[in-house]
């Protein structure tokens, strides 16, 4: 028997009493219990799951009444209910057993015992539960030695791993995800089963897969997860472009770096300084097109010319296939991939303000994140080289600050609008208007005129004749 965390003890006792009044057994299960033992203190979880031997919906209704809350959601088709109480989401489900058709993502669900429910859990560390009924309040149920696995930092399935993963292949992704988040090792038998069952992931929807993958991406050290996904053959099931980064070619005694491990280092470097999911995806994607742009040039060595542009073109296609959003978040990642080499060209003392202006204009509000990615891209093991590159980027950032303060390009809008151009040139809407705006933009970015309306308008008067000739 354990000492239930004080801040939830009253609620748990209320739930236990409600279950007793219905002649049902009830248990708090899963992540809440696991995290208690991991942290050896009160769980910070706001989502708490309860299993009852009987009707989860009936128990939820009784609990809501006892807690004097009307915020309850019923999901009758799944036999589950959610009670909102303060900042807690209390989810109730009847104990059940599940079986899967060979090619179906949806289980056949039947009522079951607590033992049945624990048998269907994905991992031993997630099969822990505490009884909440008054006669056994706080009694731990640990049928698969999950506590020992927590102590030994081991990821393992409750039953035969092949059976576990065959029933629900997403459990393979969850095993990798928990190993990543907790920095645990996957037990050999479990890992071997994942390698064997990896193709079975094909029956799982991309939405469920990307949900687990994003949790891996957001882990403190995401490289742990991607290394395990590679080792287990899971990565090849949904992200072959990343698998293709792995490996080193040699020609005439010259090697290039392994771009898979380089990418993981860039991802970890990014994770150390930012919890922006999409910046981390920028790190994952920044060199994604290197395998198809790789060439060996005599006297030069290995080159990856154009991998930034090709990679940017790939971003929408890969996002669509993985089930990632195709909105401004995708465009943000695409921009980072397209521009990630540009700051490197600005390290020279002789670089023009024009080049800096153009980078600021193209990067816009993402300029700071772009520089963060560029710094993360420094993965040399030579400390002197690392410091040299970092100092170069310090100079670039200083130039960006100076130019931005002087020219205000970051959120740039053309000081001359289309209406004013049509009025000044006496033209109808058409291609000429766009060409004039582009010419004015280039003049500002090249430093020919200042970024203000007066100079832009005077410039428009100077160039209008050449466009009027086109009109004629």
C-alpha positions as CSV (number, residue, x, y, z in Angstrom):
1,X,0.0,0.0,0.0
2,X,1.4,3.4,-0.9
3,X,0.7,6.9,0.3
4,X,-1.5,8.5,-2.4
5,X,-0.3,12.0,-3.4
6,X,-2.0,14.4,-0.9
7,X,-3.3,16.9,-3.5
8,X,-5.4,14.1,-5.2
9,X,-6.2,11.9,-2.2
10,X,-9.6,13.4,-1.5
11,X,-10.7,13.1,-5.1
12,X,-9.4,9.5,-5.3
13,X,-11.3,8.6,-2.1
14,X,-14.5,10.1,-3.6
15,X,-14.0,8.0,-6.7
16,X,-13.4,4.9,-4.6
17,X,-16.6,5.5,-2.6
18,X,-18.6,6.2,-5.8
19,X,-17.4,2.8,-7.2
20,X,-18.3,1.0,-3.9
21,X,-21.8,2.4,-4.1
22,X,-22.2,0.8,-7.5
23,X,-20.5,-2.4,-6.4
24,X,-17.7,-1.8,-8.8
25,X,-13.9,-2.0,-8.4
26,X,-11.9,1.0,-9.6
27,X,-8.2,1.6,-10.2
28,X,-6.1,4.6,-11.2
29,X,-3.9,3.4,-14.0
30,X,-1.2,4.2,-16.5
31,X,0.8,7.3,-16.7
32,X,-0.2,8.9,-13.4
33,X,1.0,5.8,-11.5
34,X,4.2,5.4,-13.6
35,X,5.1,9.1,-13.2
36,X,4.7,8.9,-9.4
37,X,7.3,6.2,-9.2
38,X,9.6,7.9,-11.7
39,X,9.6,11.2,-9.9
40,X,9.1,9.8,-6.4
41,X,6.8,12.7,-5.7
42,X,3.3,14.0,-6.5
43,X,2.5,13.4,-10.2
44,X,2.2,16.6,-12.2
45,X,-0.2,15.0,-14.6
46,X,-3.5,16.8,-15.3
47,X,-5.0,13.8,-17.2
48,X,-5.7,10.9,-15.0
49,X,-7.1,7.5,-16.2
50,X,-9.3,5.2,-14.2
51,X,-10.4,1.6,-15.0
52,X,-13.4,0.1,-13.4
53,X,-14.7,-3.4,-13.5
54,X,-18.2,-2.5,-14.8
55,X,-19.5,0.6,-16.6
56,X,-17.1,3.5,-16.9
57,X,-19.9,5.8,-18.0
58,X,-22.1,4.9,-14.9
59,X,-19.2,5.5,-12.6
60,X,-18.3,8.8,-14.2
61,X,-21.9,10.0,-13.7
62,X,-21.8,9.0,-10.1
63,X,-18.4,10.7,-9.6
64,X,-19.5,13.9,-11.3
65,X,-22.5,14.1,-9.0
66,X,-20.4,13.5,-5.9
67,X,-17.9,16.2,-7.0
68,X,-20.7,18.5,-7.8
69,X,-19.6,19.2,-11.3
70,X,-21.7,19.1,-14.5
71,X,-18.7,19.1,-16.8
72,X,-19.0,15.5,-18.1
73,X,-18.5,14.1,-21.6
74,X,-19.9,10.7,-22.5
75,X,-18.5,8.6,-25.4
76,X,-21.0,5.7,-25.4
77,X,-19.6,4.1,-28.5
78,X,-16.3,3.6,-26.7
79,X,-17.7,3.0,-23.3
80,X,-15.7,6.0,-21.9
81,X,-16.5,9.2,-20.1
82,X,-14.5,12.3,-19.1
83,X,-15.1,14.4,-16.0
84,X,-13.6,17.9,-15.9
85,X,-12.8,18.9,-12.3
86,X,-10.8,22.0,-11.7
87,X,-7.7,21.6,-13.8
88,X,-8.0,17.9,-13.9
89,X,-9.4,15.7,-16.7
90,X,-10.6,12.4,-15.1
91,X,-11.2,9.7,-17.7
92,X,-13.2,6.6,-16.9
93,X,-13.4,3.4,-18.9
94,X,-14.7,-0.1,-18.1
95,X,-12.1,-2.9,-17.9
96,X,-11.9,-4.6,-21.3
97,X,-10.1,-7.0,-23.4
98,X,-9.3,-6.4,-27.0
99,X,-8.6,-8.5,-30.1
100,X,-7.6,-7.3,-33.5
101,X,-8.5,-8.6,-37.0
102,X,-5.3,-9.1,-39.0
103,X,-5.7,-6.1,-41.3
104,X,-7.8,-3.8,-39.2
105,X,-6.7,-0.8,-37.1
106,X,-9.8,-1.1,-34.9
107,X,-10.0,-3.7,-32.1
108,X,-12.9,-5.9,-31.1
109,X,-13.6,-4.8,-27.6
110,X,-15.3,-6.9,-24.9
111,X,-15.9,-6.4,-21.2
112,X,-13.1,-7.8,-19.1
113,X,-11.4,-8.0,-15.7
114,X,-8.6,-5.8,-14.4
115,X,-6.2,-8.6,-15.4
116,X,-7.6,-8.5,-19.0
117,X,-7.2,-4.7,-19.0
118,X,-3.6,-4.9,-17.8
119,X,-2.8,-7.6,-20.4
120,X,-3.7,-5.3,-23.2
121,X,-1.4,-2.5,-22.0
122,X,1.5,-1.6,-24.3
123,X,4.4,-1.7,-21.7
124,X,5.0,-3.1,-18.3
125,X,5.6,0.4,-16.9
126,X,2.2,1.4,-18.1
127,X,0.4,-1.6,-16.6
128,X,0.7,-0.3,-13.0
129,X,-2.4,0.5,-11.1
130,X,-3.6,1.5,-7.6
131,X,-6.9,0.3,-6.2
132,X,-9.1,3.2,-4.9
133,X,-11.9,1.2,-3.2
134,X,-12.0,1.9,0.6
135,X,-11.1,-1.6,1.5
136,X,-7.9,-1.6,-0.6
137,X,-7.2,2.1,-1.0
138,X,-3.6,2.6,-2.4
139,X,-2.9,-1.1,-3.0
140,X,-0.5,-1.5,-6.0
141,X,-1.2,-4.0,-8.7
142,X,2.0,-4.7,-10.6
143,X,1.5,-8.1,-12.4
144,X,4.4,-7.7,-14.9
145,X,7.2,-6.3,-12.6
146,X,6.8,-2.8,-14.0
147,X,8.3,-1.2,-10.9
148,X,11.5,-3.3,-11.4
149,X,11.6,-2.2,-15.1
150,X,11.3,1.4,-13.9
151,X,14.2,0.9,-11.6
152,X,16.3,-0.8,-14.3
153,X,15.3,1.8,-17.0
154,X,13.9,-0.9,-19.3
155,X,11.2,-0.8,-21.9
156,X,9.4,-4.2,-22.1
157,X,6.0,-5.5,-23.1
158,X,3.7,-7.3,-20.6
159,X,3.3,-10.3,-22.8
160,X,5.0,-11.8,-25.8
161,X,6.1,-8.7,-27.7
162,X,5.2,-10.1,-31.1
163,X,1.7,-10.7,-29.9
164,X,1.6,-7.2,-28.4
165,X,2.8,-5.5,-31.6
166,X,0.7,-7.7,-33.9
167,X,-2.5,-6.6,-32.0
168,X,-1.7,-2.9,-32.2
169,X,1.4,-2.0,-34.2
170,X,1.4,1.6,-32.9
171,X,2.8,0.1,-29.6
172,X,6.1,-0.2,-31.4
173,X,6.2,3.6,-31.9
174,X,5.1,4.1,-28.3
175,X,7.9,1.8,-27.1
176,X,10.4,4.0,-28.9
177,X,8.7,7.2,-27.7
178,X,8.9,6.2,-24.0
179,X,12.5,5.0,-24.4
180,X,13.3,8.4,-25.8
181,X,11.4,10.5,-23.3
182,X,12.7,8.5,-20.3
183,X,16.1,7.7,-21.7
184,X,15.4,4.0,-21.1
185,X,16.8,1.0,-23.0
186,X,14.5,-1.3,-25.1
187,X,14.9,-4.9,-23.9
188,X,16.5,-7.2,-26.5
189,X,13.4,-9.5,-27.1
190,X,11.2,-6.4,-27.4
191,X,13.6,-4.7,-29.9
192,X,13.9,-7.9,-32.0
193,X,10.1,-8.2,-32.1
194,X,9.9,-4.5,-33.4
195,X,12.4,-5.3,-36.1
196,X,10.4,-8.3,-37.2
197,X,7.0,-6.6,-36.9
198,X,8.0,-3.2,-38.3
199,X,6.1,-3.6,-41.7
200,X,2.9,-4.2,-39.7
201,X,3.0,-0.4,-39.0
202,X,1.4,0.0,-42.5
203,X,-2.1,-0.6,-41.1
204,X,-1.8,2.3,-38.7
205,X,-3.1,5.7,-39.8
206,X,-0.5,8.5,-40.4
207,X,-2.3,10.7,-37.8
208,X,-1.5,8.2,-35.0
209,X,2.1,7.7,-36.2
210,X,2.9,11.4,-36.5
211,X,1.4,12.0,-33.0
212,X,4.0,9.6,-31.6
213,X,6.8,10.9,-33.9
214,X,6.2,14.5,-32.8
215,X,6.5,13.4,-29.1
216,X,9.9,11.9,-30.0
217,X,10.9,15.1,-31.8
218,X,9.9,17.1,-28.7
219,X,11.8,14.9,-26.3
220,X,14.9,16.4,-24.4
221,X,17.2,14.4,-26.6
222,X,15.3,13.4,-29.8
223,X,18.3,11.7,-31.4
224,X,17.7,8.8,-29.0
225,X,14.4,8.1,-30.6
226,X,15.5,8.5,-34.2
227,X,18.5,6.2,-33.6
228,X,16.0,3.6,-32.2
229,X,13.6,4.1,-35.1
230,X,16.5,3.5,-37.5
231,X,17.8,0.5,-35.6
232,X,14.3,-1.1,-35.4
233,X,13.4,-0.6,-39.1
234,X,10.5,1.6,-38.2
235,X,11.8,4.8,-39.7
236,X,11.9,3.2,-43.2
237,X,8.1,2.5,-42.9
238,X,7.2,6.1,-43.0
239,X,10.3,8.3,-43.6
240,X,12.6,6.7,-46.2
241,X,14.2,10.0,-47.1
242,X,15.7,10.2,-43.6
243,X,16.9,6.6,-43.8
244,X,18.7,7.5,-47.1
245,X,20.8,10.1,-45.3
246,X,22.7,7.3,-43.5
247,X,26.0,6.0,-44.8
248,X,29.3,7.3,-46.0
249,X,30.7,7.1,-49.6
250,X,34.4,7.0,-50.4
251,X,36.1,8.0,-53.6
252,X,39.8,8.6,-54.2
253,X,40.4,8.4,-50.5
254,X,37.9,11.2,-49.7
255,X,34.8,10.6,-47.5
256,X,31.9,12.8,-46.7
257,X,30.2,12.8,-43.2
258,X,27.3,10.6,-42.4
259,X,24.4,13.0,-42.9
260,X,22.0,10.9,-40.8
261,X,24.1,11.2,-37.7
262,X,24.9,14.8,-38.6
263,X,21.2,15.6,-38.8
264,X,20.6,14.0,-35.4
265,X,23.3,16.2,-33.9
266,X,21.8,19.3,-35.4
267,X,18.4,18.2,-34.0
268,X,19.8,17.8,-30.5
269,X,21.6,21.1,-30.7
270,X,18.4,22.8,-31.7
271,X,16.5,21.0,-28.9
272,X,18.9,22.3,-26.4
273,X,17.9,25.9,-27.1
274,X,14.4,25.7,-28.4
275,X,11.1,23.9,-27.8
276,X,9.7,25.1,-31.1
277,X,8.4,21.9,-32.8
278,X,8.7,23.4,-36.2
279,X,12.2,24.7,-35.7
280,X,13.1,21.1,-34.7
281,X,11.5,19.9,-37.9
282,X,13.6,22.5,-39.8
283,X,16.6,20.7,-38.3
284,X,15.3,17.3,-39.4
285,X,14.7,18.5,-42.9
286,X,17.6,20.9,-43.6
287,X,19.9,18.3,-45.4
288,X,17.1,15.9,-46.5
289,X,18.0,16.2,-50.2
290,X,21.8,15.6,-49.8
291,X,21.6,12.0,-51.1
292,X,20.1,13.0,-54.4
293,X,22.4,16.0,-54.9
294,X,25.6,14.3,-54.0
295,X,28.4,14.4,-56.5
296,X,32.2,13.8,-56.5
297,X,34.1,16.4,-58.4
298,X,37.8,15.8,-59.1
299,X,39.9,18.3,-57.3
300,X,37.0,19.5,-55.2
301,X,35.7,16.3,-53.5
302,X,32.1,15.6,-52.4
303,X,29.5,18.3,-53.1
304,X,25.8,18.6,-52.4
305,X,25.1,21.6,-54.7
306,X,21.4,22.7,-54.6
307,X,20.4,20.4,-51.7
308,X,18.8,23.5,-50.0
309,X,16.5,24.2,-53.0
310,X,15.7,20.6,-53.7
311,X,15.0,20.0,-50.0
312,X,12.7,23.0,-49.8
313,X,10.7,21.5,-52.7
314,X,10.4,18.2,-50.9
315,X,9.0,19.7,-47.7
316,X,5.3,19.9,-48.8
317,X,5.4,16.4,-50.2
318,X,6.9,14.9,-47.1
319,X,4.6,16.9,-44.8
320,X,1.6,15.7,-46.8
321,X,2.7,12.0,-46.6
322,X,3.5,12.2,-42.9
323,X,0.2,13.9,-42.0
324,X,1.9,17.1,-40.9
325,X,0.1,20.4,-41.5
326,X,0.3,22.1,-44.9
327,X,-0.3,25.6,-43.6
328,X,2.1,28.3,-42.4
329,X,4.0,25.8,-40.3
330,X,4.9,23.8,-43.4
331,X,5.9,27.1,-45.1
332,X,8.0,28.1,-42.1
333,X,10.0,24.8,-42.4
334,X,10.3,25.1,-46.1
335,X,11.7,28.6,-45.7
336,X,14.3,27.4,-43.2
337,X,15.4,24.6,-45.4
338,X,15.7,26.9,-48.4
339,X,17.7,29.6,-46.6
340,X,19.8,27.5,-44.2
341,X,23.0,28.0,-46.3
342,X,22.6,31.7,-46.9
343,X,24.0,33.1,-43.6
344,X,27.2,31.1,-44.3
345,X,27.9,33.3,-47.3
346,X,27.7,36.4,-45.2
347,X,30.7,35.8,-42.9
348,X,33.1,37.8,-45.0
349,X,34.0,41.3,-43.8
350,X,33.5,42.5,-47.4
351,X,29.9,41.3,-47.6
352,X,27.5,44.1,-48.9
353,X,24.6,45.5,-47.0
354,X,22.6,44.6,-50.0
355,X,23.2,40.8,-49.4
356,X,22.2,41.2,-45.8
357,X,19.1,43.2,-46.7
358,X,18.0,40.4,-49.1
359,X,18.5,37.7,-46.4
360,X,16.4,39.8,-43.9
361,X,13.8,40.4,-46.5
362,X,13.5,36.7,-47.5
363,X,13.7,35.3,-43.9
364,X,11.4,38.0,-42.5
365,X,10.3,37.1,-38.9
366,X,12.1,33.8,-39.2
367,X,15.5,35.4,-39.3
368,X,16.3,34.7,-35.6
369,X,15.2,31.0,-35.9
370,X,17.2,30.7,-39.1
371,X,20.3,31.8,-37.2
372,X,19.5,29.4,-34.4
373,X,19.4,26.6,-37.0
374,X,22.7,27.7,-38.6
375,X,24.4,27.7,-35.2
376,X,23.0,24.2,-34.5
377,X,24.4,23.1,-37.9
378,X,27.9,23.4,-36.5
379,X,28.7,19.8,-35.6
380,X,32.5,19.6,-36.0
381,X,34.4,17.7,-33.3
382,X,37.2,20.2,-33.7
383,X,36.6,22.8,-30.9
384,X,38.7,25.4,-32.7
385,X,36.6,25.1,-35.8
386,X,33.4,25.3,-33.8
387,X,34.5,28.5,-32.1
388,X,35.6,30.0,-35.5
389,X,32.2,29.3,-37.0
390,X,30.4,30.6,-34.0
391,X,32.4,33.8,-34.1
392,X,31.6,34.1,-37.8
393,X,27.9,33.9,-37.0
394,X,28.3,36.5,-34.3
395,X,29.6,38.8,-37.0
396,X,26.7,37.9,-39.3
397,X,24.1,38.6,-36.5
398,X,25.7,41.9,-35.8
399,X,25.5,42.9,-39.4
400,X,21.9,41.8,-39.5
401,X,21.1,44.0,-36.5
402,X,22.9,47.0,-38.0
403,X,21.2,46.8,-41.3
404,X,17.8,46.1,-39.8
405,X,18.1,49.1,-37.5
406,X,19.1,51.3,-40.4
407,X,16.8,50.0,-43.1
408,X,13.8,48.3,-41.3
409,X,13.6,45.4,-43.8
410,X,12.3,42.6,-41.6
411,X,8.6,43.4,-42.0
412,X,9.1,45.2,-45.3
413,X,6.2,46.3,-47.4
414,X,6.6,48.2,-50.7
415,X,6.2,51.9,-49.9
416,X,4.5,52.3,-53.3
417,X,1.2,50.5,-53.7
418,X,-0.4,49.2,-56.9
419,X,-3.0,52.0,-56.9
420,X,-0.4,54.7,-56.8
421,X,1.6,53.0,-59.6
422,X,-1.5,52.8,-61.8
423,X,-2.4,56.4,-61.2
424,X,1.2,57.7,-61.8
425,X,1.7,55.7,-65.0
426,X,-1.9,55.9,-66.1
427,X,-2.2,52.2,-66.6
428,X,-4.8,49.5,-66.0
429,X,-4.1,46.6,-63.7
430,X,-1.7,44.2,-65.3
431,X,1.8,42.8,-65.4
432,X,3.4,46.2,-65.6
433,X,2.3,47.1,-62.1
434,X,4.0,44.0,-60.7
435,X,7.2,44.7,-62.7
436,X,7.3,48.2,-61.3
437,X,6.9,47.1,-57.7
438,X,9.6,44.5,-58.2
439,X,12.0,47.1,-59.6
440,X,11.3,49.4,-56.7
441,X,11.8,46.5,-54.2
442,X,15.2,45.6,-55.8
443,X,16.3,49.3,-55.7
444,X,15.6,49.4,-52.0
445,X,17.3,46.1,-51.3
446,X,20.3,47.0,-53.4
447,X,20.6,50.3,-51.5
448,X,20.0,52.5,-54.5
449,X,17.2,54.3,-52.6
450,X,16.2,54.4,-48.9
451,X,13.2,52.5,-47.6
452,X,10.7,55.3,-47.5
453,X,7.8,56.6,-49.6
454,X,9.4,59.9,-50.8
455,X,12.5,58.3,-52.3
456,X,10.6,55.4,-53.7
457,X,8.1,57.8,-55.4
458,X,10.9,59.9,-56.9
459,X,12.5,56.7,-58.2
460,X,9.1,55.7,-59.7
461,X,9.1,59.0,-61.6
462,X,12.6,58.3,-62.9
463,X,11.8,54.8,-64.2
464,X,8.2,55.3,-65.4
465,X,9.1,56.1,-69.0
466,X,10.8,52.8,-69.5
467,X,7.7,51.0,-68.4
468,X,5.4,53.3,-70.5
469,X,7.4,52.2,-73.6
470,X,6.5,48.6,-72.7
471,X,2.9,49.6,-72.5
472,X,3.0,51.2,-76.0
